[in-house]
């Protein structure tokens, strides 16, 4: 069984994920990934700076809790 193509796809996916994470983490604008109910899944440092909340305060919170 030749798994060469599967390995190539896995490598390409890992590389794409690394590029996304780097862009997300280093963006100069606040970015949030959330559940449909608004619960934060992930956010970047710029979002913390923009809202004035520490990352620990944002975990498991929603937009309605922190935004007025």
C-alpha positions, 0 to 999 in steps of 0.5 A, spaced: 500 500 500 503 506 497 501 512 502 506 517 499 500 521 497 497 521 504 503 523 507 504 529 502 497 531 504 498 531 511 504 535 510 501 540 506 495 540 511 500 541 517 504 547 513 497 550 512 495 550 519 502 553 521 501 559 516 494 560 519 496 560 526 502 564 525 497 569 521 492 569 527 497 570 532 501 576 529 495 579 526 495 587 528 487 586 528 483 583 533 480 576 531 476 571 534 473 564 533 467 563 536 461 557 537 455 559 534 452 561 541 458 566 541 462 562 546 470 564 544 474 558 542 480 562 540 482 569 540 489 573 539 493 578 543 490 583 539 483 582 541 485 582 548 488 589 547 482 591 543 478 589 549 482 590 555 481 583 557 486 578 559 486 572 556 484 568 562 478 573 563 476 571 556 476 563 556 469 561 556 466 567 555 461 570 550 461 577 546 455 579 550 459 578 556 464 583 554 462 587 549 457 593 551 
